[in-house]
Every structure is written in structure tokens, then in C-alpha cells.
Amino acid sequence: MIRALLLVPAALLLLGSSLDAAPAQRITLPNGLRVIVEPNWSTDIVAIELLLDVSAADEPAEKSGLRYLVQRLLLRGTKEESGQSMGRRLAAVGGVVDATVGLDYVEIYALVPAEGFEVALELLAAAACDPAFAPEEVRRQKVDAQELARAAREEPFQETYLAFREGLYGDHPYGRATLGMPSTLSSITRDDIVSFYREHYVARRAVLAICGGVGKGRVLRAARDLFGEWRSGAAALDRAGAVSALQCSVLVARERPLRRTHLILGFLAPAADESEYYAVHVLDSILGGGAGARLPRKLREELGLVYHVSSFYPTLAADSHFGIYAATEAEHLETVKRALLVLLTDLASDPVPEEELERAKHYLLGSYALSHQRMKDQAYSLAWYETLGLGDNFEDRYKASVGAVTPGQVQETAQSLLRRFVLAVTMPTV
Amino acid sequence: MSTQITRGCRTRRLGTARGVLPRVALVVLCAVGIVSAPGEGVVLDPRTIQSETLHNGLRVVVCEDAAARVAAVNVIVRAGSADDPPDRPGTAHLLEHVLWASGGKDDPRLRIERVGGVMNAGTLRDFTRFHATVPSRDLRLAVEALGDVVLRADFDEGIVAREQSIVLEEAAARSDDPRAALNDLAFEAVYGSVHPYGRPIHGNLDEIARVDPAKLALFHSIWYVPNNMAVIVAGDAPFEAVRAVVTSVFGALPPAAVPERAWPTPTRPPPGGERVVEMPLDKAYVMAAYVGPSISEPDEGCASDLLATLLAHGPIARLNSELREERELAAAVGVDFLTQRDRALFGVWAVCEPEDIPAVEDAIRAEMRSLQTDPLPGPEFATAKCLLSAGYAFANETPTDRATTVGFYEAIHSYRAASYYLSRVRALTRFDLLRIMPWYAGDPVWVVLRPEGDLR
């Protein structure tokens, strides 16, 4: 019986991966760039992911959004070619490219039909290694970035999530808006951009992951040609610093012209691969994973209070966070908050029934597999787990560790998480 | 194609294993589809798709991919909000909610989740779909669970009341999203009360409250009949196996006559004029709304997808260069166009400062006019075709994507359209584009969301 239970999650590992996928191969170029290739002959699509270990902690608080601005400018032209011409050349082979920022990293990625692979990689290499930062583009992108930073704050989830992180992290870089604020963005000069780029955009901080319908030889040849000359630079330092524990529970409330009240209630939670990391994932799935999870069952189906409720636990290099997000009518805010706290207290006081635990684990592993079906997602995961130093068998470890979580561990984890919470609320302007 | 109305509670905002990052989504336009390489590749190769009509009229379509290891199952009912009783808008959508969320002792959703699968449902104007993706060996379990959801015949009053309030929450959340609100308003403005596409999918407060369990049961008995439904499976599932399990779940249902649809053809060009609504916003949202082709006009539809690409997709996007980069008038531009059973909305939109509304409207008008008359440069045309083809491939990467696309076409016409889409794109010439332009000549209906208290 026990054996049967253990076998099921193992079988789920297969879900989503294709029979045509070859194991990933890793090499490091002489300049320190790590290259990971995972060919997959069931598809014509190639995903290229260039992820750099450049975190929110690398930008000064008063220049927050600097990384975002640099990322936008990478795609706006090199010393030899305008951004428009680069974009047109990529589009002519059906490719798309984008550059984004996370709390812990910056990334540029491209998606392209296999026959355009070399064109896409060449453009991506040029963007990363040889950007022009033309003054006119800097001006234009500053205007655009301020606009987008403003617009992001009109989106109720983003606004509430930022308030939540501010309450949770205080002055720690995770408490800042990844896109920056209009005020910090406007103070950034071209010199700031150029010197930030020179210091941080170097081969030793980068991982290049490529998944899809190209072979290893073709990828490695192109990677050596195009990235071999990239400045080596210095590896990233551990600079995020410790997150201070909350001294008390915190309420952060804001008003916006909305019809619904949006709230996030949550806690500090372990960084990637810490001892309770897997138990928090299971707890996340018990509460918010799927229609059978406790949050939708209680808040949506029993109380009928919300249309949307979900929980999240991002994988971060430093102390992460676990949060529950819901949108409801203003008059139900107190009821929803109380219901959430009761659900959380239950997890801390009573062990989860075995059957419910199994559903949660299966859901977690199934959705992990389903969310890694796309070449883009696979390339991202390979690059990100490599950057976190979690090595090449993280996926197997994740699955085995999730399978091994016990009801007792879930309960202990709930007890250690739940001591102090942050409640962030964005409510309709009265 | 991607604008499904799915319920949010199962869409987790942040992936389990991903960082939280504001990502700019890869924009795959309205274009339904997939493609493979711009050269020779095939997406949804007709040789990999088999179909059959069971004796009771139920359609079964299978896109087999032995390498996939998962099976994605869609149950399609060819009844959407356009089939709502005129005095009860929102019925189809509420029914989908009630069927999906009724649960019960052996909740089908839990059965799916216990094997690591996912399940969801959505209502569009033309059809309703219920779908699940599971490890392929659980194909039977998935079809049975979806069958239990779709064929449920008892509607609990308490659950109906609860789902009514949840639908209203959903509608409120949608109205907090200006892009969704703009699209809803455009449908209303273009189709009015004459054509059923003009009614909101969610219905509204008063109307939803008047839909009782008996009304739901009636709608269910009329439309949820096998000859009005299809089961689509994509993934590691041989046709024979799918047919056997679908027959065991749905084969005993008796067919029944489905009402004829007597919709007036949407007029082209649309009635003109302007619809302005004030909302608590920072920016203005402007849309030039036209009536585009239907699925029965596939070449025109394909040319319209290409037009949408030229206007708003990627580095060649004309509106992007004109409105954003050169004149810095707009914060965002785009085109809403989703092929439908009947003639569909083609909406060219921009987000701008309220004082720039006239300039933005002029720029959109000028761009549409220049496409009517000026020959398109060859390279620009070739690039647009390439982007459209590759976008179709990117949008159909997984079995779940492919079941969605095939189900979409089977719902509004025939699954075959999914396979032919790419060859239609490849066959497009600049002449086809010129030929489609009269659809978008003349004055559109202007639909505008303005910040409150900001008078022109």
C-alpha cells in the first residue's frame, strides 16, 4: 500500500515531458558563461533564455527600476544596428524577443522556429553584449518605463502585492517595485545606465539555456561564436542581506478607484531549497492548489464570498513569502480575513488527513509538470535553477522531496510560518 | 482566440516554481493558431487528426501525439451566450458555473486533481467548453469526470444562488479591467440589441437573478444534446481508445432537434457614431470598432489576422511605430479580433492621455486609409506572414493548446479549419490584403472609456 502511494508521484514526473527530449547538457565557456542545451525533437520551436544574476539588491534604492530600464534598452539597438532593424530581422524569421526583470534576476528570451535559431541567438547576443544606450532611446525608454510603472500600479493585484512586500520586507530590496517608481526612474541618467551595465552584465553572472528543436553541436558552436568574446567580469556577491523577522503583524491599506477590495494575507517563507521549502509548497497546494483546495472550497463554495482566491509561494534566492490573494466586496473584508486566519490556524493545530495530503501533492506535481511543457518554461527553469545553484537534478529532487512531506511536517511548517502576518488591502475609494 | 472567459480561482497568479516577475507576455494575436516553421513545418497536421460522428450525432476528434504523455480533453457544447434566451442574458454562462461547481460526493474536479490533472471551463459567445489535462493513462477518468460535469441534470437551488453571486463578483472584477470593459462595450455598441453578440456574456445583475434552476434545466435540455456537442482529445491517446471511452460515457444519450439560429447578419459597415463611457481611470481607452469576417469567410478572416499583425504585432506594427515610437501619443496599442461563427468584432485600440483622443483617432483613421490605397512593401508583407505563422506554432505548442484550438474550430465550424489555417496564411498575397480592406473602410464605431470628470 505504502509502495503504491509512493509510486504514483513518480509516475507523474513523466507528465508533460516528452519522449523525444534528450537530457540537458551543461558546459562552461572560458569566459565563465554557463550554457545549458536540452534538445527536443518533438517540436520545431526553440526557446532561448539568457538569465543574469542581477538582483534588486544590485540597484540603489533611490534608483530602483534601473535594471528595468537597462533591460528595455538592450533591445533598442547596438553600436552597429538600430533596435528597429534588429526587431525586423528577428520578425522576418518568425521570432519574438523580450526582456524582463524579477526580484532576483534579469532575463532576455527569444522564441523562434528552429530554422531561425542562429539569427535569434545572434540578435540576443548583440543585445546582451553590445548595447548602444543611444541618448535618444534612453530618453524615450525613460518616458515609457515611467508610464508602465504607473500603469502597473493601477492593476489591483500588482498594487496589493507591492503593498504586501513593503509590509513584509521593509527596507530590504524585495520590498521595492521591480519596475521602479516614476520618481526613481526619472532620476536615472544615461551614465547610471552605462556604468550599471558595465559592472553587472558580464558572462560570469549569466546562464544561457536553450531548449527545443536544435541539436547540441549547433547550439554550442553558435554560443561559442556569439558569446565567446563577452567580458568575463566578476561573479555576483551574496548581497541581498538578511530579511528581518516581523516584530508584529502589519496592516497596509490603500485606496484606489475600484469596485472590489483586493487583499493579500501572508508571511515570510523559506528561500529555495531550505529545509521547509517543500513542505511550504505542499501547504500552498493544500490551501490554494486547484478546485479541491481549502481556499476555494471555503471562500468560494461554502461562503460564496469571492470569485477569485489563490495562494502563491515564489522560489527566491533570499527569504521568500507565502501569500493568499482574494478579491471581494468591501463589506466582506472582515469576514474573508477571519476565514483565512481560521483556515491557517486549522493547519497549524490539526494534521492534514492523508487523503487530502495526497490530492495536494498530486496536484502540485501535476501542475509543475504541466507548467514545464513549453520550451520557454523549460529553458527558464534550467537557467533559473542553475543560477540558484540547485544543480542539474533539481526537478527530480523537487518531486522526491514533495512526495516525502508528512502531515507532521505540514503542521510544523504552518506553526512556524503563522506567527506574524502582513495583511495588504487595496480598497475602493469612498 | 486566446480570450477565453475562464474562471480565475483556478488560475494561479504566480506559478509554483517561478519567481514573481512582471513579464510582458508574448503577444499572440487574435489569430487562432499555430504554425510551425515559416518554411515547411506543419501544425496540426491533418494526417494526425482523426474524427468520427457517433450514431447519436456526437463528434469525436483526436489529434494523436504518442510522444506527449498527457491527454488534453475538451467537451464542447455548441451553445454560448449568443444562445441565451433574449430575456435571460447570462444563462449559458451561469449554467457552465453551476455544472462546474456543483461538486457532490464524488466531486469530478477532485478526481482529476487526485491524478495530478487540471480542469476548467469557459463560456464564449458561440460555445461553452469544459476541459481537463491528465496523464494519458487517466484518459478514461478525465472523460468520465467531464461527462459527470456536463451531463448533470439536477440543479440545487442553493448552488444556483451561490453561483449567481459569484458570477456577479466575476463581472465586477471584469469591469475593473479597462481592456475587458472596452471590449464588452465595443460588442454592445457594434451589435446593439439586434444581434445576440451585443449582449454581455455575464448578463447583468437583474437578469442573472431571474435565472432559476428550472430555466437552467430547460437551457440544458435544449442545447446539451449529443448532436450539439463534440469531444476533442489531443495527446498520447489512440483514436480507438478515445472512441471507446467516449462511447461508453456519451453513447447512450438520445439526440434531439436543436433550435435553428435566426440571427440577422451584422451590418457592414457598422452604424458609425461614438460611444463614450466614463470610468475611474487615469488614461483614456479608444477603440475603432469594425465588423470583420466570420468563420464562413475563412480567406477574409485570415487576411484580417494578417492586417491585425501589420497594425499591432511586434516590431513591424504600424500603429506601434506611428502612435508610440514616433509621436509618443499612445501608451499601448492593439487589435481585438477573434474569429466567430458569425461576423466578428475587429477592434483597433489604443491607450492614451484624454487630451490626445482626437489625435489618436485621426492617426488610426489615417493608417486604415493608407492601407486601403498604398501598396504594401513586399518585405513588410512577408514578415507579417512569418510572424502570423510562427505565432500559430507558438500558440499550439502543447496538447492542451492543440485541444483548445481544434475544439474552438470544431465548435464554430469544423476542426479542419485548424489544420488549414497555416496553408491559408502561406497562400495570402498582397492582393488578398487589398481585397479585405473595404471591410475596414469608412467610419468605424468609436468606443471610448474616459477618466471620470474629464470633459472633452
Contacts between the chains, C-beta under 8 A, distances in Angstrom:
chain1	res1	chain2	res2	distance
A	11	B	135	6.9
A	12	B	115	7.9
A	12	B	116	4.5
A	12	B	135	6.4
A	14	B	69	5.2
A	14	B	135	7.0
A	15	B	69	6.1
A	15	B	70	5.6
A	15	B	116	6.1
A	15	B	135	4.7
A	16	B	69	6.9
A	16	B	70	6.3
A	17	B	69	6.6
A	18	B	67	4.9
A	18	B	68	6.5
A	18	B	69	6.8
A	19	B	66	7.5
A	19	B	67	4.4
A	19	B	69	7.0
A	20	B	67	5.0
A	42	B	65	7.7
A	42	B	67	4.7
A	42	B	68	7.9
A	43	B	397	6.8
A	44	B	36	4.5
A	44	B	37	4.9
A	44	B	41	4.8
A	44	B	393	6.5
A	45	B	393	6.1
A	45	B	394	6.5
A	45	B	397	6.1
A	83	B	315	8.0
A	84	B	315	6.2
A	84	B	321	7.8
A	86	B	315	7.9
A	87	B	314	6.8
A	87	B	315	2.7
A	87	B	316	7.8
A	88	B	315	5.4
A	88	B	316	6.3
A	88	B	383	6.5
A	90	B	315	7.3
A	91	B	314	5.1
A	91	B	315	5.3
A	91	B	316	5.6
A	91	B	383	4.9
A	91	B	386	6.8
A	91	B	387	5.3
A	92	B	379	7.4
A	92	B	382	7.0
A	92	B	383	4.8
A	92	B	386	6.0
A	93	B	38	7.0
A	93	B	386	6.7
A	93	B	390	8.0
A	94	B	35	8.0
A	94	B	37	7.3
A	94	B	38	4.7
A	94	B	386	4.5
A	94	B	387	6.0
A	94	B	389	6.1
A	94	B	390	2.8
A	94	B	391	7.8
A	94	B	393	7.7
A	95	B	390	7.0
A	96	B	26	5.4
A	96	B	27	7.9
A	96	B	314	6.5
A	96	B	387	7.9
A	96	B	390	7.6
A	96	B	394	7.5
A	98	B	23	7.6
A	98	B	24	5.2
A	98	B	26	6.9
A	100	B	21	5.6
A	100	B	22	6.7
A	100	B	23	4.9
A	100	B	24	6.2
A	101	B	21	6.6
A	101	B	22	7.3
A	102	B	19	4.1
A	102	B	20	6.9
A	102	B	21	3.6
A	103	B	19	6.2
A	103	B	20	6.6
A	103	B	21	7.5
A	104	B	19	6.0
A	105	B	19	7.1
A	107	B	21	8.0
A	111	B	26	6.4
A	111	B	394	5.8
A	112	B	390	7.4
A	113	B	36	6.7
A	113	B	37	3.8
A	113	B	38	5.9
A	113	B	39	7.8
A	113	B	41	6.8
A	113	B	390	5.3
A	113	B	393	6.4
A	114	B	37	6.2
A	115	B	37	5.3
A	115	B	38	7.6
A	115	B	39	5.8
A	116	B	37	8.0
A	116	B	38	7.8
A	140	B	325	7.4
A	140	B	328	7.3
A	143	B	328	6.8
A	144	B	324	7.9
A	144	B	331	8.0
A	147	B	331	5.1
A	148	B	331	7.7
A	150	B	282	7.1
A	151	B	282	7.9
A	151	B	283	7.6
A	151	B	331	6.7
A	152	B	22	6.3
A	154	B	281	7.8
A	154	B	282	6.1
A	156	B	176	6.4
A	157	B	13	6.2
A	158	B	22	7.2
A	161	B	20	7.4
A	178	B	21	7.0
A	178	B	22	6.0
A	179	B	22	6.1
A	257	B	280	3.0
A	257	B	281	7.7
A	257	B	452	7.7
A	258	B	176	5.2
A	258	B	280	7.4
A	259	B	172	4.9
A	259	B	175	6.3
A	259	B	176	5.5
A	260	B	169	7.5
A	260	B	172	5.6
A	260	B	173	6.1
A	260	B	176	6.2
A	281	B	16	6.4
A	284	B	16	7.1
A	285	B	16	7.7
A	288	B	12	6.7
A	289	B	12	7.7
A	289	B	16	8.0
A	289	B	113	7.7
A	290	B	10	6.5
A	290	B	109	7.1
A	290	B	113	4.4
A	290	B	118	6.9
A	291	B	9	7.3
A	291	B	10	6.0
A	291	B	101	7.9
A	291	B	107	7.8
A	291	B	109	4.0
A	291	B	110	7.5
A	291	B	113	6.9
A	291	B	119	7.0
A	292	B	107	6.8
A	292	B	109	6.0
A	292	B	110	4.2
A	292	B	113	4.8
A	292	B	114	7.9
A	296	B	9	4.8
A	296	B	10	7.7
A	300	B	9	5.7
A	300	B	101	7.8
A	300	B	166	6.5
A	301	B	101	6.4
A	301	B	103	6.9
A	301	B	162	7.1
A	304	B	161	7.9
A	304	B	162	4.0
A	304	B	165	5.2
A	304	B	166	6.3
A	306	B	9	7.6
A	306	B	166	7.8
A	306	B	169	6.4
A	307	B	7	7.2
A	307	B	8	6.3
A	307	B	9	6.8
A	307	B	166	5.2
A	307	B	167	7.9
A	307	B	169	3.6
A	307	B	170	4.4
A	307	B	173	6.0
A	308	B	8	3.8
A	308	B	9	5.4
A	308	B	169	7.8
A	308	B	173	6.6
A	309	B	9	5.9
A	310	B	8	7.7
A	310	B	9	6.8
A	310	B	11	7.5
A	310	B	12	5.0
A	310	B	13	5.7
A	311	B	12	7.7
A	312	B	12	6.5
A	312	B	13	6.0
A	312	B	14	3.9
A	312	B	20	7.4
A	313	B	14	7.9
A	313	B	16	7.1
A	314	B	14	5.7
A	314	B	18	6.7
A	314	B	19	5.2
A	314	B	20	4.4
A	315	B	17	5.6
A	315	B	18	6.9
A	315	B	19	6.3
A	316	B	19	6.4
A	325	B	13	6.2
A	327	B	169	7.5
A	327	B	173	5.8
A	328	B	169	7.4
A	329	B	169	7.7
A	358	B	114	6.9
A	359	B	110	6.5
A	359	B	113	5.6
A	359	B	114	5.0
A	362	B	113	6.8
A	362	B	114	5.6
A	362	B	115	6.3
A	362	B	116	4.3
A	363	B	113	4.6
A	363	B	114	7.9
A	363	B	116	6.4
A	363	B	118	8.0
A	364	B	16	6.5
A	365	B	116	5.6
A	366	B	113	7.6
A	366	B	115	7.2
A	366	B	116	2.5
A	366	B	117	5.8
A	366	B	118	6.8
A	366	B	134	8.0
A	366	B	135	7.6
A	367	B	12	7.9
A	367	B	16	6.2
A	367	B	116	7.6
A	367	B	118	6.3
A	368	B	16	5.9
A	368	B	17	6.0
A	369	B	116	7.2
A	370	B	70	7.4
A	370	B	118	6.3
A	370	B	133	6.2
A	370	B	400	7.4
A	371	B	15	5.4
A	371	B	16	7.0
A	371	B	17	7.2
A	371	B	18	7.8
A	373	B	70	7.8
A	373	B	397	7.3
A	373	B	398	4.5
A	373	B	399	8.0
A	373	B	400	7.7
A	374	B	397	5.3
A	374	B	398	6.3
A	375	B	397	7.0
A	376	B	26	7.9
A	380	B	18	7.3
A	381	B	17	6.8
A	384	B	18	7.7
A	384	B	19	7.0
A	398	B	17	7.4
A	429	B	280	7.6
